[in-house]
Amino acid sequence: MQNPTALIAEDEPLLARALAAELAQAWPALQVVATVGDGHSAVEAALRALPQVLFLDIRMPGQDGLAAAAELAELWPLDTVPMPQLVFVTAYDEYAARAFDAQALDYVLKPVQPERLRRTVARLQQALAAPQPQPGPDALEQQLAPWRQLLAAAHGVGSTGAAPPLRVIAAGDAAGNVRMVPVDEVLYFEAADKYVRVLTATEEHLIRTPLKQLLPQLDAQRFWQVHRALVVRADAIEQVQRDEAGRLHLRLRGRPGDRLAVSRLYTHLFKAM
């Protein structure tokens, strides 16, 4: 049997080396096939090496660990290898540690805590030894559901409590004016480069607030994330279409010409009742 493999994504080289050294002590059979310093590199290296375990720092320059995990969930070649085990790396913080533990979310603290890492290694070894999902219509969901839960829990770590949902969006224009856009008129939000596009039935606006910061301010019952770069108003969805490759796309009332892709992580939202 081949040795298990892992990727480490950590933007601080000393901490990356410390984690690799501690893993060598706690899990001698584990082969670290790549060490990278940002989320984009993590995605590229993971898709090349297809490791069985990912250690992703939550906060990294450019694309962070959460965004990298969401992208890998969409791009991972499930027809070739099963989804890897996912472990988040976070700076030591008592509140964050309690929050992770409350969600039963596996994590590694910075600086590395040997005893905590050994517990994580034991869980990973157990998970890798477990039988893999059998091919069939439910196999995809069996593999994606744990990732979906991990990402949702990790996004909530550090949250200070729910605020009232936004009612208006302040969007600037090229002339420097600010337009107050009622959230009730928004059909979807789409991340684009350094901006987020705000689409109504008749207009498009740009805002600088990142989608990951905007999402917690929206009513989760009304606005659904359907892709790492896309949030739609649920009651505006008119039709869910499946293409030749089996991927889902949405058509919205008010913007019939727009065809919006649904990523793997969110296909469960559109199962027939």
Secondary structure as a PSIPRED ss2 file (coil, helix, strand):
# PSIPRED VFORMAT (PSIPRED V4.0)

   1 M C   1.000  0.000  0.000
   2 Q C   1.000  0.000  0.000
   3 N C   1.000  0.000  0.000
   4 P C   1.000  0.000  0.000
   5 T E   0.000  0.000  1.000
   6 A E   0.000  0.000  1.000
   7 L E   0.000  0.000  1.000
   8 I E   0.000  0.000  1.000
   9 A E   0.000  0.000  1.000
  10 E C   1.000  0.000  0.000
  11 D C   1.000  0.000  0.000
  12 E C   1.000  0.000  0.000
  13 P H   0.000  1.000  0.000
  14 L H   0.000  1.000  0.000
  15 L H   0.000  1.000  0.000
  16 A H   0.000  1.000  0.000
  17 R H   0.000  1.000  0.000
  18 A H   0.000  1.000  0.000
  19 L H   0.000  1.000  0.000
  20 A H   0.000  1.000  0.000
  21 A H   0.000  1.000  0.000
  22 E H   0.000  1.000  0.000
  23 L H   0.000  1.000  0.000
  24 A H   0.000  1.000  0.000
  25 Q H   0.000  1.000  0.000
  26 A H   0.000  1.000  0.000
  27 W C   1.000  0.000  0.000
  28 P C   1.000  0.000  0.000
  29 A C   1.000  0.000  0.000
  30 L C   1.000  0.000  0.000
  31 Q E   0.000  0.000  1.000
  32 V E   0.000  0.000  1.000
  33 V E   0.000  0.000  1.000
  34 A E   0.000  0.000  1.000
  35 T E   0.000  0.000  1.000
  36 V E   0.000  0.000  1.000
  37 G C   1.000  0.000  0.000
  38 D C   1.000  0.000  0.000
  39 G H   0.000  1.000  0.000
  40 H H   0.000  1.000  0.000
  41 S H   0.000  1.000  0.000
  42 A H   0.000  1.000  0.000
  43 V H   0.000  1.000  0.000
  44 E H   0.000  1.000  0.000
  45 A H   0.000  1.000  0.000
  46 A H   0.000  1.000  0.000
  47 L H   0.000  1.000  0.000
  48 R H   0.000  1.000  0.000
  49 A H   0.000  1.000  0.000
  50 L C   1.000  0.000  0.000
  51 P C   1.000  0.000  0.000
  52 Q C   1.000  0.000  0.000
  53 V E   0.000  0.000  1.000
  54 L E   0.000  0.000  1.000
  55 F E   0.000  0.000  1.000
  56 L E   0.000  0.000  1.000
  57 D E   0.000  0.000  1.000
  58 I C   1.000  0.000  0.000
  59 R C   1.000  0.000  0.000
  60 M C   1.000  0.000  0.000
  61 P C   1.000  0.000  0.000
  62 G C   1.000  0.000  0.000
  63 Q C   1.000  0.000  0.000
  64 D C   1.000  0.000  0.000
  65 G H   0.000  1.000  0.000
  66 L H   0.000  1.000  0.000
  67 A H   0.000  1.000  0.000
  68 A H   0.000  1.000  0.000
  69 A H   0.000  1.000  0.000
  70 A H   0.000  1.000  0.000
  71 E H   0.000  1.000  0.000
  72 L H   0.000  1.000  0.000
  73 A H   0.000  1.000  0.000
  74 E H   0.000  1.000  0.000
  75 L H   0.000  1.000  0.000
  76 W C   1.000  0.000  0.000
  77 P C   1.000  0.000  0.000
  78 L C   1.000  0.000  0.000
  79 D C   1.000  0.000  0.000
  80 T C   1.000  0.000  0.000
  81 V C   1.000  0.000  0.000
  82 P C   1.000  0.000  0.000
  83 M C   1.000  0.000  0.000
  84 P C   1.000  0.000  0.000
  85 Q E   0.000  0.000  1.000
  86 L E   0.000  0.000  1.000
  87 V E   0.000  0.000  1.000
  88 F E   0.000  0.000  1.000
  89 V E   0.000  0.000  1.000
  90 T E   0.000  0.000  1.000
  91 A E   0.000  0.000  1.000
  92 Y C   1.000  0.000  0.000
  93 D C   1.000  0.000  0.000
  94 E H   0.000  1.000  0.000
  95 Y H   0.000  1.000  0.000
  96 A H   0.000  1.000  0.000
  97 A H   0.000  1.000  0.000
  98 R H   0.000  1.000  0.000
  99 A H   0.000  1.000  0.000
 100 F H   0.000  1.000  0.000
 101 D H   0.000  1.000  0.000
 102 A H   0.000  1.000  0.000
 103 Q C   1.000  0.000  0.000
 104 A C   1.000  0.000  0.000
 105 L C   1.000  0.000  0.000
 106 D C   1.000  0.000  0.000
 107 Y E   0.000  0.000  1.000
 108 V E   0.000  0.000  1.000
 109 L E   0.000  0.000  1.000
 110 K E   0.000  0.000  1.000
 111 P C   1.000  0.000  0.000
 112 V C   1.000  0.000  0.000
 113 Q C   1.000  0.000  0.000
 114 P H   0.000  1.000  0.000
 115 E H   0.000  1.000  0.000
 116 R H   0.000  1.000  0.000
 117 L H   0.000  1.000  0.000
 118 R H   0.000  1.000  0.000
 119 R H   0.000  1.000  0.000
 120 T H   0.000  1.000  0.000
 121 V H   0.000  1.000  0.000
 122 A H   0.000  1.000  0.000
 123 R H   0.000  1.000  0.000
 124 L H   0.000  1.000  0.000
 125 Q H   0.000  1.000  0.000
 126 Q H   0.000  1.000  0.000
 127 A H   0.000  1.000  0.000
 128 L H   0.000  1.000  0.000
 129 A H   0.000  1.000  0.000
 130 A C   1.000  0.000  0.000
 131 P C   1.000  0.000  0.000
 132 Q C   1.000  0.000  0.000
 133 P C   1.000  0.000  0.000
 134 Q C   1.000  0.000  0.000
 135 P C   1.000  0.000  0.000
 136 G C   1.000  0.000  0.000
 137 P C   1.000  0.000  0.000
 138 D C   1.000  0.000  0.000
 139 A H   0.000  1.000  0.000
 140 L H   0.000  1.000  0.000
 141 E H   0.000  1.000  0.000
 142 Q H   0.000  1.000  0.000
 143 Q H   0.000  1.000  0.000
 144 L H   0.000  1.000  0.000
 145 A H   0.000  1.000  0.000
 146 P H   0.000  1.000  0.000
 147 W H   0.000  1.000  0.000
 148 R H   0.000  1.000  0.000
 149 Q H   0.000  1.000  0.000
 150 L H   0.000  1.000  0.000
 151 L H   0.000  1.000  0.000
 152 A H   0.000  1.000  0.000
 153 A H   0.000  1.000  0.000
 154 A H   0.000  1.000  0.000
 155 H H   0.000  1.000  0.000
 156 G H   0.000  1.000  0.000
 157 V C   1.000  0.000  0.000
 158 G C   1.000  0.000  0.000
 159 S C   1.000  0.000  0.000
 160 T C   1.000  0.000  0.000
 161 G C   1.000  0.000  0.000
 162 A C   1.000  0.000  0.000
 163 A C   1.000  0.000  0.000
 164 P C   1.000  0.000  0.000
 165 P C   1.000  0.000  0.000
 166 L C   1.000  0.000  0.000
 167 R C   1.000  0.000  0.000
 168 V E   0.000  0.000  1.000
 169 I E   0.000  0.000  1.000
 170 A E   0.000  0.000  1.000
 171 A E   0.000  0.000  1.000
 172 G E   0.000  0.000  1.000
 173 D C   1.000  0.000  0.000
 174 A C   1.000  0.000  0.000
 175 A C   1.000  0.000  0.000
 176 G C   1.000  0.000  0.000
 177 N C   1.000  0.000  0.000
 178 V E   0.000  0.000  1.000
 179 R E   0.000  0.000  1.000
 180 M E   0.000  0.000  1.000
 181 V E   0.000  0.000  1.000
 182 P E   0.000  0.000  1.000
 183 V H   0.000  1.000  0.000
 184 D H   0.000  1.000  0.000
 185 E H   0.000  1.000  0.000
 186 V C   1.000  0.000  0.000
 187 L C   1.000  0.000  0.000
 188 Y E   0.000  0.000  1.000
 189 F E   0.000  0.000  1.000
 190 E E   0.000  0.000  1.000
 191 A E   0.000  0.000  1.000
 192 A E   0.000  0.000  1.000
 193 D C   1.000  0.000  0.000
 194 K C   1.000  0.000  0.000
 195 Y E   0.000  0.000  1.000
 196 V E   0.000  0.000  1.000
 197 R E   0.000  0.000  1.000
 198 V E   0.000  0.000  1.000
 199 L E   0.000  0.000  1.000
 200 T C   1.000  0.000  0.000
 201 A C   1.000  0.000  0.000
 202 T C   1.000  0.000  0.000
 203 E C   1.000  0.000  0.000
 204 E E   0.000  0.000  1.000
 205 H E   0.000  0.000  1.000
 206 L E   0.000  0.000  1.000
 207 I E   0.000  0.000  1.000
 208 R C   1.000  0.000  0.000
 209 T C   1.000  0.000  0.000
 210 P C   1.000  0.000  0.000
 211 L H   0.000  1.000  0.000
 212 K H   0.000  1.000  0.000
 213 Q H   0.000  1.000  0.000
 214 L H   0.000  1.000  0.000
 215 L H   0.000  1.000  0.000
 216 P H   0.000  1.000  0.000
 217 Q H   0.000  1.000  0.000
 218 L C   1.000  0.000  0.000
 219 D C   1.000  0.000  0.000
 220 A C   1.000  0.000  0.000
 221 Q C   1.000  0.000  0.000
 222 R C   1.000  0.000  0.000
 223 F E   0.000  0.000  1.000
 224 W E   0.000  0.000  1.000
 225 Q E   0.000  0.000  1.000
 226 V E   0.000  0.000  1.000
 227 H E   0.000  0.000  1.000
 228 R C   1.000  0.000  0.000
 229 A C   1.000  0.000  0.000
 230 L E   0.000  0.000  1.000
 231 V E   0.000  0.000  1.000
 232 V E   0.000  0.000  1.000
 233 R E   0.000  0.000  1.000
 234 A H   0.000  1.000  0.000
 235 D H   0.000  1.000  0.000
 236 A H   0.000  1.000  0.000
 237 I E   0.000  0.000  1.000
 238 E E   0.000  0.000  1.000
 239 Q E   0.000  0.000  1.000
 240 V E   0.000  0.000  1.000
 241 Q E   0.000  0.000  1.000
 242 R E   0.000  0.000  1.000
 243 D C   1.000  0.000  0.000
 244 E C   1.000  0.000  0.000
 245 A C   1.000  0.000  0.000
 246 G C   1.000  0.000  0.000
 247 R C   1.000  0.000  0.000
 248 L E   0.000  0.000  1.000
 249 H E   0.000  0.000  1.000
 250 L E   0.000  0.000  1.000
 251 R E   0.000  0.000  1.000
 252 L E   0.000  0.000  1.000
 253 R C   1.000  0.000  0.000
 254 G C   1.000  0.000  0.000
 255 R E   0.000  0.000  1.000
 256 P E   0.000  0.000  1.000
 257 G E   0.000  0.000  1.000
 258 D E   0.000  0.000  1.000
 259 R E   0.000  0.000  1.000
 260 L E   0.000  0.000  1.000
 261 A E   0.000  0.000  1.000
 262 V C   1.000  0.000  0.000
 263 S C   1.000  0.000  0.000
 264 R H   0.000  1.000  0.000
 265 L H   0.000  1.000  0.000
 266 Y H   0.000  1.000  0.000
 267 T H   0.000  1.000  0.000
 268 H H   0.000  1.000  0.000
 269 L H   0.000  1.000  0.000
 270 F H   0.000  1.000  0.000
 271 K C   1.000  0.000  0.000
 272 A C   1.000  0.000  0.000
 273 M C   1.000  0.000  0.000
